[in-house]
Amino acid sequence: MPSPSPSPDPVPSILPGSSVTVRDPCSIYRGYTGIVQRISDCRAAVLFEGGNWDKLVTLELSQLRLP
């Protein structure tokens, strides 16, 4: 009996345009919420906007969570 084929990887839940919050306890951006601009190589470019400043930061996907 052939073994079952491996299931395909699930679709990542964090996609460009998603709102995410930084959950890494060592990051200075911990608790900040931003918008994902692009994803590449398990990293996301997240745009943080606040009052009179905007900041684009690259973070590992493992450091982010959906709010």
Predicted model as a PDB file, atoms N, CA, C, CB and O in Angstrom, pLDDT in the B-factor column:
MODEL        1                                                                  
ATOM      1  N   MET A   1       0.851  -1.174   0.000  1.00 61.00           N  
ATOM      2  CA  MET A   1       0.000   0.000   0.000  1.00 61.00           C  
ATOM      3  C   MET A   1       0.899   1.240   0.000  1.00 61.00           C  
ATOM      4  CB  MET A   1      -0.969  -0.004   1.229  1.00 61.00           C  
ATOM      5  O   MET A   1       1.786   1.358   0.845  1.00 61.00           O  
ATOM      6  N   PRO A   2       0.676   2.167  -0.944  1.00 63.00           N  
ATOM      7  CA  PRO A   2       1.524   3.369  -0.986  1.00 63.00           C  
ATOM      8  C   PRO A   2       1.247   4.281   0.207  1.00 63.00           C  
ATOM      9  CB  PRO A   2       1.298   4.142  -2.300  1.00 63.00           C  
ATOM     10  O   PRO A   2       0.129   4.367   0.715  1.00 63.00           O  
ATOM     11  N   SER A   3       2.292   4.940   0.620  1.00 63.00           N  
ATOM     12  CA  SER A   3       2.124   5.873   1.736  1.00 63.00           C  
ATOM     13  C   SER A   3       1.403   7.123   1.248  1.00 63.00           C  
ATOM     14  CB  SER A   3       3.497   6.244   2.364  1.00 63.00           C  
ATOM     15  O   SER A   3       1.537   7.505   0.085  1.00 63.00           O  
ATOM     16  N   PRO A   4       0.641   7.759   2.129  1.00 66.00           N  
ATOM     17  CA  PRO A   4      -0.083   8.962   1.700  1.00 66.00           C  
ATOM     18  C   PRO A   4       0.892  10.078   1.356  1.00 66.00           C  
ATOM     19  CB  PRO A   4      -1.060   9.430   2.797  1.00 66.00           C  
ATOM     20  O   PRO A   4       1.943  10.226   1.980  1.00 66.00           O  
ATOM     21  N   SER A   5       0.517  10.857   0.349  1.00 61.00           N  
ATOM     22  CA  SER A   5       1.387  11.964  -0.047  1.00 61.00           C  
ATOM     23  C   SER A   5       1.348  13.038   1.035  1.00 61.00           C  
ATOM     24  CB  SER A   5       0.956  12.551  -1.427  1.00 61.00           C  
ATOM     25  O   SER A   5       0.322  13.227   1.689  1.00 61.00           O  
ATOM     26  N   PRO A   6       2.455  13.736   1.221  1.00 62.00           N  
ATOM     27  CA  PRO A   6       2.479  14.783   2.253  1.00 62.00           C  
ATOM     28  C   PRO A   6       1.496  15.882   1.891  1.00 62.00           C  
ATOM     29  CB  PRO A   6       3.906  15.369   2.419  1.00 62.00           C  
ATOM     30  O   PRO A   6       1.307  16.216   0.722  1.00 62.00           O  
ATOM     31  N   SER A   7       0.886  16.426   2.908  1.00 57.00           N  
ATOM     32  CA  SER A   7      -0.072  17.506   2.665  1.00 57.00           C  
ATOM     33  C   SER A   7       0.684  18.767   2.289  1.00 57.00           C  
ATOM     34  CB  SER A   7      -0.966  17.755   3.910  1.00 57.00           C  
ATOM     35  O   SER A   7       1.790  18.998   2.776  1.00 57.00           O  
ATOM     36  N   PRO A   8       0.096  19.583   1.427  1.00 56.00           N  
ATOM     37  CA  PRO A   8       0.786  20.826   1.044  1.00 56.00           C  
ATOM     38  C   PRO A   8       0.866  21.769   2.235  1.00 56.00           C  
ATOM     39  CB  PRO A   8       0.062  21.518  -0.138  1.00 56.00           C  
ATOM     40  O   PRO A   8       0.053  21.718   3.159  1.00 56.00           O  
ATOM     41  N   ASP A   9       1.876  22.634   2.180  1.00 53.00           N  
ATOM     42  CA  ASP A   9       2.037  23.617   3.252  1.00 53.00           C  
ATOM     43  C   ASP A   9       0.794  24.503   3.312  1.00 53.00           C  
ATOM     44  CB  ASP A   9       3.319  24.479   3.033  1.00 53.00           C  
ATOM     45  O   ASP A   9       0.254  24.884   2.274  1.00 53.00           O  
ATOM     46  N   PRO A  10       0.341  24.832   4.518  1.00 54.00           N  
ATOM     47  CA  PRO A  10      -0.823  25.706   4.617  1.00 54.00           C  
ATOM     48  C   PRO A  10      -0.490  27.106   4.126  1.00 54.00           C  
ATOM     49  CB  PRO A  10      -1.333  25.760   6.057  1.00 54.00           C  
ATOM     50  O   PRO A  10       0.659  27.542   4.189  1.00 54.00           O  
ATOM     51  N   VAL A  11      -1.491  27.793   3.643  1.00 47.00           N  
ATOM     52  CA  VAL A  11      -1.314  29.172   3.187  1.00 47.00           C  
ATOM     53  C   VAL A  11      -0.977  30.029   4.389  1.00 47.00           C  
ATOM     54  CB  VAL A  11      -2.589  29.707   2.459  1.00 47.00           C  
ATOM     55  O   VAL A  11      -1.677  29.964   5.399  1.00 47.00           O  
ATOM     56  N   PRO A  12       0.089  30.842   4.309  1.00 54.00           N  
ATOM     57  CA  PRO A  12       0.432  31.681   5.465  1.00 54.00           C  
ATOM     58  C   PRO A  12      -0.702  32.641   5.772  1.00 54.00           C  
ATOM     59  CB  PRO A  12       1.737  32.464   5.210  1.00 54.00           C  
ATOM     60  O   PRO A  12      -1.327  33.196   4.868  1.00 54.00           O  
ATOM     61  N   SER A  13      -0.956  32.828   7.037  1.00 85.00           N  
ATOM     62  CA  SER A  13      -2.048  33.712   7.428  1.00 85.00           C  
ATOM     63  C   SER A  13      -1.626  35.180   7.395  1.00 85.00           C  
ATOM     64  CB  SER A  13      -2.545  33.345   8.818  1.00 85.00           C  
ATOM     65  O   SER A  13      -2.473  36.072   7.362  1.00 85.00           O  
ATOM     66  N   ILE A  14      -0.323  35.427   7.404  1.00 91.00           N  
ATOM     67  CA  ILE A  14       0.162  36.808   7.316  1.00 91.00           C  
ATOM     68  C   ILE A  14       0.491  37.092   5.854  1.00 91.00           C  
ATOM     69  CB  ILE A  14       1.423  37.043   8.240  1.00 91.00           C  
ATOM     70  O   ILE A  14       1.400  36.493   5.279  1.00 91.00           O  
ATOM     71  N   LEU A  15      -0.251  37.998   5.274  1.00 93.00           N  
ATOM     72  CA  LEU A  15      -0.079  38.363   3.871  1.00 93.00           C  
ATOM     73  C   LEU A  15       0.108  39.868   3.753  1.00 93.00           C  
ATOM     74  CB  LEU A  15      -1.288  37.897   3.027  1.00 93.00           C  
ATOM     75  O   LEU A  15      -0.230  40.602   4.681  1.00 93.00           O  
ATOM     76  N   PRO A  16       0.643  40.344   2.621  1.00 95.00           N  
ATOM     77  CA  PRO A  16       0.752  41.788   2.438  1.00 95.00           C  
ATOM     78  C   PRO A  16      -0.615  42.455   2.613  1.00 95.00           C  
ATOM     79  CB  PRO A  16       1.334  42.113   1.048  1.00 95.00           C  
ATOM     80  O   PRO A  16      -1.621  41.987   2.082  1.00 95.00           O  
ATOM     81  N   GLY A  17      -0.629  43.534   3.353  1.00 96.00           N  
ATOM     82  CA  GLY A  17      -1.870  44.240   3.670  1.00 96.00           C  
ATOM     83  C   GLY A  17      -2.440  43.865   5.019  1.00 96.00           C  
ATOM     84  O   GLY A  17      -3.349  44.525   5.521  1.00 96.00           O  
ATOM     85  N   SER A  18      -1.896  42.782   5.623  1.00 95.00           N  
ATOM     86  CA  SER A  18      -2.372  42.351   6.942  1.00 95.00           C  
ATOM     87  C   SER A  18      -1.879  43.299   8.023  1.00 95.00           C  
ATOM     88  CB  SER A  18      -1.908  40.915   7.246  1.00 95.00           C  
ATOM     89  O   SER A  18      -0.780  43.848   7.941  1.00 95.00           O  
ATOM     90  N   SER A  19      -2.701  43.476   9.021  1.00 96.00           N  
ATOM     91  CA  SER A  19      -2.311  44.233  10.199  1.00 96.00           C  
ATOM     92  C   SER A  19      -1.686  43.239  11.182  1.00 96.00           C  
ATOM     93  CB  SER A  19      -3.543  44.995  10.838  1.00 96.00           C  
ATOM     94  O   SER A  19      -2.299  42.219  11.496  1.00 96.00           O  
ATOM     95  N   VAL A  20      -0.482  43.523  11.668  1.00 97.00           N  
ATOM     96  CA  VAL A  20       0.225  42.618  12.566  1.00 97.00           C  
ATOM     97  C   VAL A  20       0.748  43.371  13.785  1.00 97.00           C  
ATOM     98  CB  VAL A  20       1.380  41.925  11.829  1.00 97.00           C  
ATOM     99  O   VAL A  20       0.935  44.588  13.750  1.00 97.00           O  
ATOM    100  N   THR A  21       0.979  42.629  14.857  1.00 96.00           N  
ATOM    101  CA  THR A  21       1.550  43.179  16.079  1.00 96.00           C  
ATOM    102  C   THR A  21       2.844  42.445  16.373  1.00 96.00           C  
ATOM    103  CB  THR A  21       0.559  43.065  17.272  1.00 96.00           C  
ATOM    104  O   THR A  21       2.914  41.225  16.219  1.00 96.00           O  
ATOM    105  N   VAL A  22       3.868  43.171  16.796  1.00 96.00           N  
ATOM    106  CA  VAL A  22       5.164  42.573  17.128  1.00 96.00           C  
ATOM    107  C   VAL A  22       5.047  41.908  18.484  1.00 96.00           C  
ATOM    108  CB  VAL A  22       6.307  43.640  17.127  1.00 96.00           C  
ATOM    109  O   VAL A  22       4.616  42.532  19.453  1.00 96.00           O  
ATOM    110  N   ARG A  23       5.437  40.622  18.557  1.00 95.00           N  
ATOM    111  CA  ARG A  23       5.323  39.877  19.813  1.00 95.00           C  
ATOM    112  C   ARG A  23       6.678  39.484  20.394  1.00 95.00           C  
ATOM    113  CB  ARG A  23       4.489  38.637  19.598  1.00 95.00           C  
ATOM    114  O   ARG A  23       6.725  38.855  21.451  1.00 95.00           O  
ATOM    115  N   ASP A  24       7.764  39.831  19.743  1.00 93.00           N  
ATOM    116  CA  ASP A  24       9.107  39.476  20.208  1.00 93.00           C  
ATOM    117  C   ASP A  24       9.445  40.291  21.459  1.00 93.00           C  
ATOM    118  CB  ASP A  24      10.166  39.722  19.088  1.00 93.00           C  
ATOM    119  O   ASP A  24       9.483  41.520  21.392  1.00 93.00           O  
ATOM    120  N   PRO A  25       9.692  39.631  22.605  1.00 94.00           N  
ATOM    121  CA  PRO A  25       9.969  40.367  23.837  1.00 94.00           C  
ATOM    122  C   PRO A  25      11.283  41.158  23.804  1.00 94.00           C  
ATOM    123  CB  PRO A  25       9.998  39.408  24.990  1.00 94.00           C  
ATOM    124  O   PRO A  25      11.470  42.067  24.612  1.00 94.00           O  
ATOM    125  N   CYS A  26      12.185  40.828  22.888  1.00 94.00           N  
ATOM    126  CA  CYS A  26      13.477  41.521  22.813  1.00 94.00           C  
ATOM    127  C   CYS A  26      13.470  42.702  21.842  1.00 94.00           C  
ATOM    128  CB  CYS A  26      14.554  40.545  22.404  1.00 94.00           C  
ATOM    129  O   CYS A  26      14.451  43.441  21.765  1.00 94.00           O  
ATOM    130  N   SER A  27      12.387  42.884  21.111  1.00 94.00           N  
ATOM    131  CA  SER A  27      12.324  43.939  20.104  1.00 94.00           C  
ATOM    132  C   SER A  27      11.865  45.257  20.723  1.00 94.00           C  
ATOM    133  CB  SER A  27      11.381  43.533  18.963  1.00 94.00           C  
ATOM    134  O   SER A  27      11.005  45.275  21.603  1.00 94.00           O  
ATOM    135  N   ILE A  28      12.449  46.354  20.255  1.00 94.00           N  
ATOM    136  CA  ILE A  28      12.006  47.661  20.728  1.00 94.00           C  
ATOM    137  C   ILE A  28      10.629  48.001  20.168  1.00 94.00           C  
ATOM    138  CB  ILE A  28      13.020  48.745  20.339  1.00 94.00           C  
ATOM    139  O   ILE A  28       9.989  48.947  20.627  1.00 94.00           O  
ATOM    140  N   TYR A  29      10.172  47.240  19.184  1.00 94.00           N  
ATOM    141  CA  TYR A  29       8.863  47.457  18.576  1.00 94.00           C  
ATOM    142  C   TYR A  29       7.786  46.556  19.188  1.00 94.00           C  
ATOM    143  CB  TYR A  29       8.943  47.220  17.078  1.00 94.00           C  
ATOM    144  O   TYR A  29       6.671  46.495  18.669  1.00 94.00           O  
ATOM    145  N   ARG A  30       8.101  45.866  20.270  1.00 96.00           N  
ATOM    146  CA  ARG A  30       7.137  44.958  20.903  1.00 96.00           C  
ATOM    147  C   ARG A  30       5.854  45.714  21.250  1.00 96.00           C  
ATOM    148  CB  ARG A  30       7.746  44.311  22.180  1.00 96.00           C  
ATOM    149  O   ARG A  30       5.888  46.772  21.877  1.00 96.00           O  
ATOM    150  N   GLY A  31       4.721  45.146  20.825  1.00 95.00           N  
ATOM    151  CA  GLY A  31       3.430  45.757  21.093  1.00 95.00           C  
ATOM    152  C   GLY A  31       2.963  46.728  20.026  1.00 95.00           C  
ATOM    153  O   GLY A  31       1.794  47.111  20.009  1.00 95.00           O  
ATOM    154  N   TYR A  32       3.864  47.134  19.132  1.00 94.00           N  
ATOM    155  CA  TYR A  32       3.474  48.040  18.056  1.00 94.00           C  
ATOM    156  C   TYR A  32       2.689  47.267  17.002  1.00 94.00           C  
ATOM    157  CB  TYR A  32       4.719  48.719  17.424  1.00 94.00           C  
ATOM    158  O   TYR A  32       2.964  46.094  16.750  1.00 94.00           O  
ATOM    159  N   THR A  33       1.719  47.924  16.395  1.00 95.00           N  
ATOM    160  CA  THR A  33       0.927  47.325  15.323  1.00 95.00           C  
ATOM    161  C   THR A  33       1.228  48.067  14.039  1.00 95.00           C  
ATOM    162  CB  THR A  33      -0.597  47.364  15.646  1.00 95.00           C  
ATOM    163  O   THR A  33       1.248  49.297  14.012  1.00 95.00           O  
ATOM    164  N   GLY A  34       1.466  47.305  12.956  1.00 96.00           N  
ATOM    165  CA  GLY A  34       1.764  47.899  11.660  1.00 96.00           C  
ATOM    166  C   GLY A  34       1.120  47.109  10.546  1.00 96.00           C  
ATOM    167  O   GLY A  34       0.406  46.136  10.788  1.00 96.00           O  
ATOM    168  N   ILE A  35       1.377  47.533   9.323  1.00 97.00           N  
ATOM    169  CA  ILE A  35       0.799  46.906   8.138  1.00 97.00           C  
ATOM    170  C   ILE A  35       1.924  46.265   7.331  1.00 97.00           C  
ATOM    171  CB  ILE A  35       0.011  47.946   7.274  1.00 97.00           C  
ATOM    172  O   ILE A  35       2.935  46.907   7.047  1.00 97.00           O  
ATOM    173  N   VAL A  36       1.743  44.990   6.963  1.00 97.00           N  
ATOM    174  CA  VAL A  36       2.732  44.260   6.172  1.00 97.00           C  
ATOM    175  C   VAL A  36       2.742  44.820   4.759  1.00 97.00           C  
ATOM    176  CB  VAL A  36       2.428  42.732   6.159  1.00 97.00           C  
ATOM    177  O   VAL A  36       1.702  44.902   4.106  1.00 97.00           O  
ATOM    178  N   GLN A  37       3.927  45.206   4.290  1.00 97.00           N  
ATOM    179  CA  GLN A  37       4.085  45.743   2.942  1.00 97.00           C  
ATOM    180  C   GLN A  37       4.505  44.666   1.956  1.00 97.00           C  
ATOM    181  CB  GLN A  37       5.103  46.869   2.941  1.00 97.00           C  
ATOM    182  O   GLN A  37       4.011  44.628   0.829  1.00 97.00           O  
ATOM    183  N   ARG A  38       5.418  43.787   2.375  1.00 96.00           N  
ATOM    184  CA  ARG A  38       5.873  42.695   1.509  1.00 96.00           C  
ATOM    185  C   ARG A  38       6.456  41.585   2.364  1.00 96.00           C  
ATOM    186  CB  ARG A  38       6.921  43.195   0.477  1.00 96.00           C  
ATOM    187  O   ARG A  38       6.835  41.805   3.515  1.00 96.00           O  
ATOM    188  N   ILE A  39       6.524  40.394   1.793  1.00 95.00           N  
ATOM    189  CA  ILE A  39       7.062  39.215   2.485  1.00 95.00           C  
ATOM    190  C   ILE A  39       8.092  38.570   1.570  1.00 95.00           C  
ATOM    191  CB  ILE A  39       5.922  38.193   2.867  1.00 95.00           C  
ATOM    192  O   ILE A  39       7.854  38.401   0.375  1.00 95.00           O  
ATOM    193  N   SER A  40       9.245  38.209   2.141  1.00 93.00           N  
ATOM    194  CA  SER A  40      10.306  37.558   1.384  1.00 93.00           C  
ATOM    195  C   SER A  40      11.201  36.782   2.337  1.00 93.00           C  
ATOM    196  CB  SER A  40      11.129  38.592   0.579  1.00 93.00           C  
ATOM    197  O   SER A  40      11.647  37.315   3.353  1.00 93.00           O  
ATOM    198  N   ASP A  41      11.461  35.527   2.008  1.00 91.00           N  
ATOM    199  CA  ASP A  41      12.382  34.685   2.787  1.00 91.00           C  
ATOM    200  C   ASP A  41      12.056  34.653   4.275  1.00 91.00           C  
ATOM    201  CB  ASP A  41      13.798  35.171   2.601  1.00 91.00           C  
ATOM    202  O   ASP A  41      12.940  34.861   5.106  1.00 91.00           O  
ATOM    203  N   CYS A  42      10.808  34.398   4.616  1.00 91.00           N  
ATOM    204  CA  CYS A  42      10.350  34.287   6.014  1.00 91.00           C  
ATOM    205  C   CYS A  42      10.519  35.583   6.797  1.00 91.00           C  
ATOM    206  CB  CYS A  42      11.104  33.176   6.719  1.00 91.00           C  
ATOM    207  O   CYS A  42      10.578  35.570   8.026  1.00 91.00           O  
ATOM    208  N   ARG A  43      10.596  36.693   6.088  1.00 95.00           N  
ATOM    209  CA  ARG A  43      10.658  38.007   6.718  1.00 95.00           C  
ATOM    210  C   ARG A  43       9.591  38.902   6.120  1.00 95.00           C  
ATOM    211  CB  ARG A  43      12.057  38.640   6.551  1.00 95.00           C  
ATOM    212  O   ARG A  43       9.194  38.730   4.968  1.00 95.00           O  
ATOM    213  N   ALA A  44       9.137  39.846   6.902  1.00 96.00           N  
ATOM    214  CA  ALA A  44       8.121  40.779   6.438  1.00 96.00           C  
ATOM    215  C   ALA A  44       8.590  42.209   6.654  1.00 96.00           C  
ATOM    216  CB  ALA A  44       6.786  40.534   7.159  1.00 96.00           C  
ATOM    217  O   ALA A  44       9.186  42.533   7.681  1.00 96.00           O  
ATOM    218  N   ALA A  45       8.315  43.056   5.677  1.00 97.00           N  
ATOM    219  CA  ALA A  45       8.551  44.488   5.824  1.00 97.00           C  
ATOM    220  C   ALA A  45       7.260  45.071   6.375  1.00 97.00           C  
ATOM    221  CB  ALA A  45       8.974  45.172   4.451  1.00 97.00           C  
ATOM    222  O   ALA A  45       6.215  45.016   5.726  1.00 97.00           O  
ATOM    223  N   VAL A  46       7.342  45.632   7.578  1.00 97.00           N  
ATOM    224  CA  VAL A  46       6.166  46.147   8.269  1.00 97.00           C  
ATOM    225  C   VAL A  46       6.275  47.660   8.384  1.00 97.00           C  
ATOM    226  CB  VAL A  46       6.016  45.499   9.669  1.00 97.00           C  
ATOM    227  O   VAL A  46       7.294  48.190   8.826  1.00 97.00           O  
ATOM    228  N   LEU A  47       5.213  48.346   7.982  1.00 97.00           N  
ATOM    229  CA  LEU A  47       5.171  49.804   8.048  1.00 97.00           C  
ATOM    230  C   LEU A  47       4.450  50.216   9.322  1.00 97.00           C  
ATOM    231  CB  LEU A  47       4.472  50.406   6.795  1.00 97.00           C  
ATOM    232  O   LEU A  47       3.289  49.868   9.539  1.00 97.00           O  
ATOM    233  N   PHE A  48       5.161  50.964  10.160  1.00 95.00           N  
ATOM    234  CA  PHE A  48       4.578  51.516  11.381  1.00 95.00           C  
ATOM    235  C   PHE A  48       4.346  52.997  11.136  1.00 95.00           C  
ATOM    236  CB  PHE A  48       5.504  51.278  12.635  1.00 95.00           C  
ATOM    237  O   PHE A  48       5.251  53.707  10.697  1.00 95.00           O  
ATOM    238  N   GLU A  49       3.139  53.463  11.417  1.00 92.00           N  
ATOM    239  CA  GLU A  49       2.801  54.872  11.259  1.00 92.00           C  
ATOM    240  C   GLU A  49       2.324  55.390  12.604  1.00 92.00           C  
ATOM    241  CB  GLU A  49       1.715  55.085  10.153  1.00 92.00           C  
ATOM    242  O   GLU A  49       1.528  54.738  13.280  1.00 92.00           O  
ATOM    243  N   GLY A  50       2.805  56.547  12.987  1.00 83.00           N  
ATOM    244  CA  GLY A  50       2.370  57.082  14.267  1.00 83.00           C  
ATOM    245  C   GLY A  50       2.566  58.576  14.347  1.00 83.00           C  
ATOM    246  O   GLY A  50       3.688  59.065  14.471  1.00 83.00           O  
ATOM    247  N   GLY A  51       1.464  59.294  14.274  1.00 81.00           N  
ATOM    248  CA  GLY A  51       1.568  60.736  14.431  1.00 81.00           C  
ATOM    249  C   GLY A  51       2.421  61.366  13.353  1.00 81.00           C  
ATOM    250  O   GLY A  51       2.022  61.420  12.190  1.00 81.00           O  
ATOM    251  N   ASN A  52       3.596  61.844  13.732  1.00 89.00           N  
ATOM    252  CA  ASN A  52       4.460  62.544  12.784  1.00 89.00           C  
ATOM    253  C   ASN A  52       5.619  61.695  12.279  1.00 89.00           C  
ATOM    254  CB  ASN A  52       5.000  63.787  13.420  1.00 89.00           C  
ATOM    255  O   ASN A  52       6.599  62.243  11.773  1.00 89.00           O  
ATOM    256  N   TRP A  53       5.534  60.372  12.402  1.00 87.00           N  
ATOM    257  CA  TRP A  53       6.622  59.535  11.918  1.00 87.00           C  
ATOM    258  C   TRP A  53       6.085  58.279  11.235  1.00 87.00           C  
ATOM    259  CB  TRP A  53       7.550  59.154  13.071  1.00 87.00           C  
ATOM    260  O   TRP A  53       5.008  57.790  11.576  1.00 87.00           O  
ATOM    261  N   ASP A  54       6.839  57.766  10.273  1.00 94.00           N  
ATOM    262  CA  ASP A  54       6.589  56.491   9.599  1.00 94.00           C  
ATOM    263  C   ASP A  54       7.901  55.725   9.625  1.00 94.00           C  
ATOM    264  CB  ASP A  54       6.057  56.692   8.116  1.00 94.00           C  
ATOM    265  O   ASP A  54       8.974  56.310   9.478  1.00 94.00           O  
ATOM    266  N   LYS A  55       7.810  54.413   9.814  1.00 94.00           N  
ATOM    267  CA  LYS A  55       9.024  53.599   9.884  1.00 94.00           C  
ATOM    268  C   LYS A  55       8.751  52.268   9.216  1.00 94.00           C  
ATOM    269  CB  LYS A  55       9.490  53.395  11.358  1.00 94.00           C  
ATOM    270  O   LYS A  55       7.754  51.620   9.535  1.00 94.00           O  
ATOM    271  N   LEU A  56       9.605  51.838   8.296  1.00 96.00           N  
ATOM    272  CA  LEU A  56       9.506  50.546   7.643  1.00 96.00           C  
ATOM    273  C   LEU A  56      10.597  49.650   8.231  1.00 96.00           C  
ATOM    274  CB  LEU A  56       9.643  50.678   6.082  1.00 96.00           C  
ATOM    275  O   LEU A  56      11.786  49.951   8.119  1.00 96.00           O  
ATOM    276  N   VAL A  57      10.181  48.549   8.858  1.00 96.00           N  
ATOM    277  CA  VAL A  57      11.108  47.662   9.553  1.00 96.00           C  
ATOM    278  C   VAL A  57      10.934  46.246   9.020  1.00 96.00           C  
ATOM    279  CB  VAL A  57      10.879  47.706  11.092  1.00 96.00           C  
ATOM    280  O   VAL A  57       9.809  45.801   8.790  1.00 96.00           O  
ATOM    281  N   THR A  58      12.049  45.533   8.822  1.00 96.00           N  
ATOM    282  CA  THR A  58      12.002  44.133   8.402  1.00 96.00           C  
ATOM    283  C   THR A  58      12.100  43.248   9.637  1.00 96.00           C  
ATOM    284  CB  THR A  58      13.146  43.806   7.391  1.00 96.00           C  
ATOM    285  O   THR A  58      13.035  43.376  10.428  1.00 96.00           O  
ATOM    286  N   LEU A  59      11.132  42.351   9.798  1.00 96.00           N  
ATOM    287  CA  LEU A  59      11.074  41.454  10.953  1.00 96.00           C  
ATOM    288  C   LEU A  59      10.819  40.025  10.497  1.00 96.00           C  
ATOM    289  CB  LEU A  59       9.979  41.905  11.942  1.00 96.00           C  
ATOM    290  O   LEU A  59      10.232  39.795   9.439  1.00 96.00           O  
ATOM    291  N   GLU A  60      11.264  39.069  11.302  1.00 95.00           N  
ATOM    292  CA  GLU A  60      10.977  37.665  11.027  1.00 95.00           C  
ATOM    293  C   GLU A  60       9.482  37.415  11.217  1.00 95.00           C  
ATOM    294  CB  GLU A  60      11.816  36.731  11.950  1.00 95.00           C  
ATOM    295  O   GLU A  60       8.860  38.018  12.092  1.00 95.00           O  
ATOM    296  N   LEU A  61       8.904  36.532  10.405  1.00 94.00           N  
ATOM    297  CA  LEU A  61       7.481  36.219  10.548  1.00 94.00           C  
ATOM    298  C   LEU A  61       7.172  35.644  11.920  1.00 94.00           C  
ATOM    299  CB  LEU A  61       7.041  35.241   9.467  1.00 94.00           C  
ATOM    300  O   LEU A  61       6.073  35.838  12.441  1.00 94.00           O  
ATOM    301  N   SER A  62       8.141  34.931  12.518  1.00 93.00           N  
ATOM    302  CA  SER A  62       7.925  34.343  13.833  1.00 93.00           C  
ATOM    303  C   SER A  62       7.794  35.404  14.931  1.00 93.00           C  
ATOM    304  CB  SER A  62       9.062  33.398  14.164  1.00 93.00           C  
ATOM    305  O   SER A  62       7.299  35.105  16.018  1.00 93.00           O  
ATOM    306  N   GLN A  63       8.227  36.631  14.662  1.00 95.00           N  
ATOM    307  CA  GLN A  63       8.138  37.722  15.628  1.00 95.00           C  
ATOM    308  C   GLN A  63       6.804  38.442  15.568  1.00 95.00           C  
ATOM    309  CB  GLN A  63       9.253  38.706  15.399  1.00 95.00           C  
ATOM    310  O   GLN A  63       6.545  39.335  16.374  1.00 95.00           O  
ATOM    311  N   LEU A  64       5.949  38.062  14.616  1.00 95.00           N  
ATOM    312  CA  LEU A  64       4.702  38.785  14.379  1.00 95.00           C  
ATOM    313  C   LEU A  64       3.497  37.914  14.700  1.00 95.00           C  
ATOM    314  CB  LEU A  64       4.631  39.267  12.931  1.00 95.00           C  
ATOM    315  O   LEU A  64       3.564  36.686  14.659  1.00 95.00           O  
ATOM    316  N   ARG A  65       2.395  38.580  15.019  1.00 94.00           N  
ATOM    317  CA  ARG A  65       1.131  37.867  15.211  1.00 94.00           C  
ATOM    318  C   ARG A  65       0.014  38.752  14.695  1.00 94.00           C  
ATOM    319  CB  ARG A  65       0.901  37.488  16.715  1.00 94.00           C  
ATOM    320  O   ARG A  65       0.124  39.978  14.665  1.00 94.00           O  
ATOM    321  N   LEU A  66      -1.070  38.096  14.287  1.00 93.00           N  
ATOM    322  CA  LEU A  66      -2.237  38.844  13.868  1.00 93.00           C  
ATOM    323  C   LEU A  66      -2.968  39.346  15.097  1.00 93.00           C  
ATOM    324  CB  LEU A  66      -3.163  37.984  12.989  1.00 93.00           C  
ATOM    325  O   LEU A  66      -3.088  38.611  16.078  1.00 93.00           O  
ATOM    326  N   PRO A  67      -3.464  40.582  15.073  1.00 85.00           N  
ATOM    327  CA  PRO A  67      -4.152  41.109  16.269  1.00 85.00           C  
ATOM    328  C   PRO A  67      -5.488  40.435  16.520  1.00 85.00           C  
ATOM    329  CB  PRO A  67      -4.368  42.602  16.131  1.00 85.00           C  
ATOM    330  O   PRO A  67      -6.177  40.771  17.483  1.00 85.00           O  
TER     331      PRO A  67                                                      
ENDMDL                                                                          
END                                                                             
